[in-house]
Each structure stands twice: as structure tokens, then as C-alpha cells.
Amino acid sequence: MQIRKAKKEDAIQIAELMILAMTEIVYQFIGKEDFEEGKKFLKTLIEQEKNQYSYECIFVVENQDGILGQICLYPGAQLEQLRQPVLDYIKTQYAIDYEVANETQAGEIYVDTIAVSATAQGKGIGKLLLNHVIEEYVHKNKEVVGLLVDFDNPDAKRLYEKLGFVVKKELSIFGKKMEHMQYKA
């Protein structure tokens, strides 16, 4: 297994994983519960540059069978400029003028999504990706890494806590109660 930066041509495989992590959010973005349309929506954004779901913001873990997991992250200070192309695309493609609260802020590298294929779950892929991010951003670059965890996902919270993330605050995003967690050296 290896971890590498995503490439534009990985978009369909990444979209198939990313939608697993954010199905409900994508349905809100596109205004309907359509899994295939949601994957198409994500694929389009992943293929493009300079947006919060761009391949430029993604690391993948792969083996000889293909991509097993993905992690999408970017500097929190760049959220608004990276989000605007997504909102513009939603407005032009789906005629929805979408507004969302900020889930990150300056001073952290924000993990937007992490997803592992159904066939690779429970094999440490998510932990491998998070440890890669912690090594690259916290230990090497002295940055803070932040993420949100849903109150309805105690297994994910346990993993994050085991790795060293701590809860900083509670907030509501996309109508869901979340905890903002950070990892810093």
C-alpha cells in the first residue's frame, strides 16, 4: 500500500469514496436524493482545480487493486476561496443558492472528508491516512490539524481520540450536531 497525492484521472474512484462520507451533504447541495448524480457532482469538482474538493487537496491510499481510501484537506484560512467555486457550481448546475456555516478557520489544516472503500473498512486505512496527515502537517510543518465528527459517529470519535485529537467545541453544521476536534504538537 502507498499514499500519494491524487491526480485528476483518479476523480471517479475518489468520488465513489467521497460520497460515502458525505451523502447527506451532497444531497443537500444538489437538491435531491440521487446517488449517481451525487457522484457525478463530486467527480466534476474533484477534476477541477482550486476548490475544496479538488484533486489538489486530496491524498489517496492505494494498492494493486486501486484506490482504497481518500482524505481531503486544505488550510482553514482558504475555506471561503475554495468553497466559492463549489457554491457557484451548485447555483449554475442545480439552481440552488446554497449557504453553509464555516466548519473551519484560519490556523488549522482542515480535514474535510475521509473515506475508505467498503471492501477495505476495518483494515486501518483511515488510521493510515490520518497518521500520514499528522506526520506531514503537525510533526514536519508544526501546523494544527482539525476535523469535525458527527455526534452520531462515536466510532470515528474514538479513533480520532486514540490518535491524539481533542474536542475543542461543539457546533451545528448542515443541521447536524458536530464536535470540532484538533491535533497539535
Secondary structure, DSSP 8 states (H G I E B T S, - for coil): -EEEE--GGGHHHHHHHHHHHHHHHHHHHHTS--HHHHHHHHHHHHHSSSSTTSGGGEEEEEETTEEEEEEEEEEGGGHHHHHHHHHHHHHHHH-----------TTSEEEEEEEE-GGGTTSSHHHHHHHHHIIIIIITT---EEEEEETT-HHHHHHHHHHT-EEEEEEEETTEEEEEEEE--
